[in-house]
Amino acid sequence: MSTLSLLLLLTALVTGRPAEALRSTNTTAEGVLVPLTVIVSATSKGAVCLDGSPPAYHLHRGYGSGSNSWLVQLEGGGWCNNARTCVFRKTTHHGSSKYMEKELSFSGILSNKADENPDFYNWNLVKVRYCDGGSFSGEGYDEVHGLFFRGQRIWSAVMEELLSKGMQYADRALLSGCSAGGLSSILHCDEFRALLPSKTQVKCLADAGMFLDVADVAGQHALRSMFDGVVNLQGVAKNLPSSCTSRMDPTSCFFPQNLINHIQTPIFLLNSAYDLWQIMESVAPPPADPSGSWMSCKRSHATCNTHQFTVLQGFRNQMLNAIKSFSTVSQNGLFINSCFVHCQTEEPETWFSSGSPALKNKRIAESVGDWFFQRSGFKAIDCAYPCDSSCRNQN
C-alpha cells in the first residue's frame, strides 16, 4: 500500500469520512473544493447542454450519520428565452459543460463544516450544474441555431446517475435550489419524491424561487413575457405538472404561485418579500423605466421615495397573498423575511453565521433543519421593511 493510500485510510478511520471523499477533494479557507463529474454517457440519450455537450455535477461523499443521506442542489442562473440569448448562453458555463469549473467550492447549505452547516455537513452533497436555460424542463431542438433544449432529459440523466451512486438507498433526501434552481426544485419536487423508495424521507427547498406574475411599473408583465419565451422556445409545456396545465395555460404553470398548492411532497419556501432580483427585473426593469427614475432606488432602497415604497409594499402584499394557502399546510415550511436579497442558502453569511438573518430568533439553517428533521414546524413571515434589524447590508 502506498504512503498516500495509507495516510488516506488512517485519516478516514479517524474522521469517519470515506477515503474516496478524502482522495477526490481539496479544502480551502472558503470550503471544500469538489471536482466536476461529466456524464459523457448521457449524450446517447440526448441529455445535453444547449451546445450539445454532456451534463455534469459535483458530488462530495457523505460519512458517519450522513452517509446515507443526500442533499441535491440544482444550480440557478436565469433563463434564455430567445435564440439570441440562448446562443450567447451556450458559450458560457450556463450553456455548456466545456466552460464549467473543474472544481467548485461548496459553502452554505453545501458546506462540509459542522459549524457552518450543522444539519447537513456530513451528507452526500451534490451540485447539479445548470446548462439548459429552462430550469431543467425543456424538450426541443433549434436546428438553425444549433440549440439543444433538453433540460428534462438532463434532469433524468443526472438523477439516474445519482441513484446508481447510492441515492437509491437513501434514508433521507432533500432537493434544493436557488433562483432559477429554486424554481427547478418546485417544478421537480414530486418527481424527486417518486424516484426514491416510499420509506425515504424526502423534502424540497426552494430558495428565492417564488417568482411572481406581477405588473411592472409601466403596467406590463415583464417576467411573464420572459417566461412565455422560455416555455414556447424550449418546449417546456409538455413537462409541466398536469395538475396545473389542466387548469391554466403553460406559461402560468411556470410560475410557482400556480404550482405550490398542488405539490404533494413537503416543501420549504425561503424567500424575501422584497426579492432583489424581482425588484430589479420584474417590478422595475429598465424597459419599464426609460427615464431612470428607479435607478437610485434599486441601487439603495434607502433612497426610494414614498411612491416607490408603496410599489414595493404592494409587491410584498402580492407575495404574501400567493403563499396564503400554502402556509396552512402543516407539512410545509416557510421563511419569508424583509431583507432586500436574492438567494440566502448558498452563502455562509446568510445561511448560518452569527450575523445571519433570523426570524423567531432562528437563523435560516436552523429553521430549515428544524423543519426537515421535524424537531418543530417552522413558518414565519417577517414584518414589513424596515423593521428587521437582522438583515445584512441593509441600507
C-alpha positions in Angstrom: 0.0 0.0 0.0 1.4 3.4 -0.9 2.1 6.1 1.7 -0.7 8.2 0.3 -3.2 5.4 0.4 -2.2 4.5 4.0 -2.5 8.1 5.0 -5.9 8.3 3.5 -7.0 5.1 5.2 -5.8 6.3 8.6 -7.4 9.7 8.2 -10.7 8.1 7.1 -10.6 5.9 10.2 -10.1 8.8 12.5 -12.6 11.2 10.9 -15.2 8.7 9.9 -15.1 10.1 6.3 -14.7 7.6 3.3 -11.2 7.5 1.8 -12.8 8.2 -1.6 -14.1 11.6 -0.5 -10.7 12.4 1.0 -8.9 11.5 -2.1 -11.1 13.4 -4.5 -11.4 16.8 -2.8 -9.3 19.6 -1.7 -10.1 22.1 1.1 -9.6 25.9 1.1 -10.4 28.5 3.6 -13.6 29.1 1.7 -14.7 25.5 1.8 -14.2 22.1 0.2 -13.3 22.0 -3.5 -15.3 19.3 -5.2 -14.3 18.0 -8.7 -16.6 18.1 -11.7 -18.1 14.8 -12.9 -19.2 14.9 -16.6 -21.8 12.3 -17.6 -20.5 11.5 -21.0 -22.9 8.6 -21.4 -25.9 11.0 -21.2 -25.3 12.2 -24.8 -26.5 8.9 -26.1 -29.9 9.7 -24.5 -29.9 13.2 -25.9 -29.4 14.6 -22.4 -27.1 17.5 -23.4 -26.5 21.2 -22.7 -27.5 23.9 -25.0 -24.4 23.4 -27.2 -24.7 19.6 -27.2 -22.0 18.9 -24.6 -22.8 16.4 -21.8 -24.3 17.5 -18.4 -22.3 17.5 -15.2 -22.4 17.6 -11.4 -20.2 17.8 -8.4 -20.5 15.2 -5.6 -18.9 15.3 -2.1 -19.5 12.0 -0.4 -21.2 11.8 3.0 -19.9 10.0 6.0 -20.9 8.9 9.5 -24.5 9.6 10.4 -25.0 11.3 7.0 -23.5 8.5 4.8 -26.9 7.5 3.6 -28.5 11.0 3.3 -28.5 13.1 0.1 -28.8 16.8 -0.5 -29.2 17.6 -4.2 -28.7 21.3 -5.1 -29.9 22.4 -8.5 -27.8 25.3 -9.8 -29.5 28.6 -10.7 -28.6 31.2 -13.2 -31.6 32.7 -15.0 -33.1 31.5 -18.3 -32.8 32.1 -22.0 -36.0 33.0 -23.8 -35.0 33.5 -27.4 -32.4 32.3 -29.9 -30.1 35.3 -29.3 -29.8 34.8 -25.5 -29.5 31.1 -25.9 -26.8 31.3 -28.5 -24.8 33.6 -26.1 -25.5 31.3 -23.2 -24.0 28.3 -24.9 -20.7 30.0 -24.8 -20.7 30.1 -21.0 -20.8 27.5 -18.2 -24.6 28.0 -18.1 -24.9 26.5 -21.6 -22.0 24.2 -21.9 -20.0 21.8 -19.7 -16.9 22.8 -21.7 -16.8 26.0 -19.7 -17.6 24.7 -16.3 -15.1 24.9 -13.4 -13.2 21.7 -12.9 -13.6 22.2 -9.2 -16.3 24.1 -7.3 -16.1 25.4 -3.7 -19.0 24.1 -1.6 -20.3 26.5 1.1 -23.5 27.5 2.9 -26.0 24.6 2.7 -23.4 22.6 0.8 -20.6 23.2 3.4 -18.9 20.1 4.9 -18.2 22.0 8.1 -20.4 21.3 11.1 -20.0 24.9 12.4 -21.2 26.3 9.1 -23.9 23.7 8.2 -24.9 21.8 11.4 -27.6 19.5 10.0 -26.3 18.6 6.5 -22.5 18.9 6.7 -21.8 15.1 6.5 -24.5 14.2 3.9 -23.8 13.3 0.4 -23.7 16.8 -1.1 -24.5 17.4 -4.8 -24.4 20.4 -7.0 -26.2 19.7 -10.3 -24.8 22.1 -13.0 -27.4 24.2 -14.9 -26.7 24.3 -18.6 -30.1 24.2 -20.4 -31.6 27.7 -19.6 -35.1 26.3 -18.9 -35.0 25.2 -15.3 -34.3 21.6 -16.3 -37.7 21.4 -18.1 -37.2 21.8 -21.8 -37.6 19.4 -24.7 -36.8 20.5 -28.2 -34.1 21.4 -30.7 -33.4 24.5 -32.8 -31.6 23.2 -35.9 -31.0 26.7 -37.3 -29.0 27.9 -34.3 -27.7 24.5 -33.1 -29.5 24.7 -29.8 -30.5 21.7 -27.7 -33.3 22.3 -25.3 -33.0 19.1 -23.2 -33.5 20.2 -19.6 -35.9 17.4 -18.7 -33.6 14.8 -20.1 -30.7 16.3 -18.2 -32.7 16.1 -15.0 -33.5 12.4 -15.7 -29.9 11.5 -16.7 -28.4 13.2 -13.6 -31.0 11.6 -11.3 -30.2 8.2 -12.8 -26.5 8.7 -12.3 -27.0 9.7 -8.6 -29.3 6.8 -8.0 -26.6 4.5 -9.3 -24.1 6.2 -7.0 -26.1 5.2 -3.9 -29.0 7.6 -3.7 -31.5 4.8 -4.4 -30.7 3.6 -0.9 -31.1 7.0 0.8 -32.9 7.2 4.1 -33.2 11.0 3.8 -33.1 13.3 0.7 -33.5 17.0 0.2 -33.9 18.6 -3.2 -32.9 22.3 -3.1 -32.1 25.1 -5.4 -31.7 28.9 -5.6 -33.2 31.4 -8.0 -33.9 29.5 -11.3 -32.7 26.5 -9.4 -35.3 27.3 -6.7 -38.0 27.2 -9.4 -36.5 23.9 -10.6 -36.8 22.4 -7.2 -40.5 23.3 -7.2 -41.1 22.0 -10.7 -39.4 18.7 -10.0 -40.3 18.2 -6.3 -42.9 15.5 -6.8 -40.7 13.8 -9.5 -37.9 13.6 -7.0 -40.1 12.0 -4.4 -41.3 9.4 -7.0 -37.7 8.4 -7.7 -37.0 7.2 -4.2 -38.3 4.4 -2.0 -41.5 5.2 -0.1 -39.6 4.7 3.2 -37.2 7.5 2.3 -37.8 10.9 4.0 -38.0 13.3 1.0 -38.5 17.0 1.1 -37.8 20.0 -1.1 -36.4 23.5 -0.5 -36.9 26.5 -2.8 -34.6 29.5 -2.1 -35.6 32.7 -3.9 -37.6 30.6 -6.4 -41.0 32.2 -5.7 -41.3 34.3 -8.9 -44.5 36.2 -9.1 -46.6 37.1 -12.2 -46.9 40.8 -11.4 -47.3 44.0 -13.3 -44.2 46.2 -13.6 -44.1 49.9 -13.1 -45.2 50.5 -16.7 -48.2 48.2 -16.3 -46.7 45.4 -18.4 -45.8 41.9 -17.3 -42.0 41.7 -18.0 -41.4 38.4 -16.3 -44.5 36.8 -17.9 -43.1 37.9 -21.2 -39.7 36.3 -20.4 -41.3 33.1 -19.1 -43.6 32.9 -22.1 -40.5 32.9 -24.3 -38.8 30.2 -22.3 -41.9 28.0 -22.3 -42.5 28.3 -26.0 -38.9 28.3 -27.3 -37.8 25.3 -25.2 -40.9 23.1 -25.4 -41.4 23.3 -21.7 -45.2 22.8 -21.7 -45.2 19.0 -22.1 -43.1 18.7 -18.9 -45.1 21.0 -16.6 -47.3 19.4 -13.9 -50.6 18.3 -15.3 -52.3 19.4 -12.1 -51.7 22.9 -13.4 -51.8 22.6 -17.1 -55.2 21.0 -16.9 -56.4 24.3 -15.5 -54.2 27.0 -16.9 -52.0 28.0 -19.8 -48.4 26.6 -19.8 -46.8 30.0 -19.1 -48.9 30.4 -16.0 -47.8 27.0 -14.9 -44.2 28.1 -15.0 -45.0 30.5 -12.1 -44.6 28.9 -8.7 -47.7 30.7 -7.3 -49.8 28.4 -9.5 -47.9 25.2 -8.6 -47.1 25.2 -4.9 -50.6 24.4 -3.7 -50.6 21.2 -5.7 -47.3 19.7 -4.7 -47.7 16.6 -2.6 -44.2 16.5 -1.2 -43.3 18.7 1.8 -41.6 21.9 0.7 -39.9 24.8 2.4 -40.2 28.2 0.8 -37.3 30.6 1.7 -37.8 34.0 0.1 -37.5 37.7 0.7 -40.8 39.6 0.5 -38.7 42.2 -1.4 -36.8 39.8 -3.6 -34.0 41.9 -5.0 -33.8 40.2 -8.5 -37.6 40.5 -9.0 -37.5 44.2 -8.0 -34.7 44.8 -10.5 -36.0 42.7 -13.4 -39.7 42.2 -12.8 -41.1 45.2 -10.8 -38.9 47.9 -12.3 -37.0 46.5 -15.2 -35.1 49.0 -17.4 -37.6 48.9 -20.3 -40.4 49.9 -17.9 -38.3 52.8 -16.5 -36.9 54.7 -19.6 -36.4 57.9 -17.5 -34.3 56.0 -15.0 -36.4 57.2 -12.0 -36.0 53.8 -10.3 -32.2 53.6 -10.7 -31.3 55.1 -7.4 -34.0 53.2 -5.5 -32.8 49.9 -7.0 -29.2 50.7 -6.0 -30.1 51.6 -2.4 -33.6 51.2 -1.2 -32.9 53.8 1.5 -33.2 56.4 -1.3 -36.7 55.2 -2.5 -39.4 57.8 -2.4 -42.8 57.4 -1.0 -44.4 56.2 -4.2 -41.7 53.7 -4.8 -42.1 52.3 -1.3 -45.8 52.0 -1.9 -45.0 49.9 -5.0 -42.5 47.7 -3.0 -45.0 47.2 -0.2 -47.6 46.2 -2.9 -45.1 43.6 -4.2 -44.8 42.2 -0.7 -48.5 42.0 -0.3 -48.8 40.0 -3.5 -46.1 37.7 -2.3 -47.9 37.1 1.0 -51.2 36.5 -0.8 -49.6 34.0 -3.2 -48.4 31.8 -0.2 -51.5 32.1 1.9 -53.0 28.7 1.2 -49.5 27.1 1.1 -48.8 28.3 4.6 -51.8 26.5 6.0 -50.5 23.0 5.1 -48.8 21.5 8.2 -46.0 19.7 6.3 -44.8 22.8 4.6 -42.2 25.3 5.9 -41.8 29.0 5.4 -39.2 31.7 6.0 -40.2 35.0 4.4 -38.1 37.8 5.5 -37.9 41.5 4.7 -34.3 41.7 3.5 -33.5 43.1 0.1 -31.7 40.0 -1.1 -31.9 37.2 -3.6 -30.8 33.7 -2.5 -29.8 33.0 1.1 -28.8 29.3 1.3 -25.5 29.3 -0.6 -23.5 31.9 1.3 -22.2 31.3 4.8 -23.1 34.9 5.8 -26.8 34.3 5.2 -27.1 30.6 5.8 -25.5 30.1 9.3 -23.3 32.8 10.7 -23.5 34.9 13.8 -25.0 37.7 11.8 -27.3 35.7 9.5 -30.9 36.9 9.0 -33.2 35.4 11.6 -36.9 35.0 12.3 -38.3 33.9 15.6 -34.7 34.1 16.9 -33.7 31.3 14.4 -31.2 31.6 11.6 -32.1 30.2 8.2 -30.1 27.0 8.6 -31.7 26.3 12.0 -35.2 27.0 10.6 -34.7 24.6 7.7 -33.1 21.9 9.9 -36.0 22.1 12.4 -38.5 21.7 9.6 -36.7 18.9 7.9 -36.0 16.8 11.0 -39.4 17.6 12.4 -37.9 19.0 15.6 -40.5 21.6 15.2 -42.5 23.1 12.3 -41.3 26.4 11.1 -43.4 29.0 9.4 -42.5 32.7 9.8 -43.3 35.8 7.9 -41.3 38.9 8.7 -42.9 42.3 9.4 -42.7 44.9 6.6 -39.5 46.8 5.9 -37.7 48.4 7.8 -38.4 46.6 11.0 -35.9 43.7 10.6 -32.5 44.5 12.1 -31.1 41.1 11.3 -30.8 41.8 7.5 -27.3 42.0 6.2 -26.1 45.1 4.3 -29.5 46.8 4.9 -29.3 50.4 3.7 
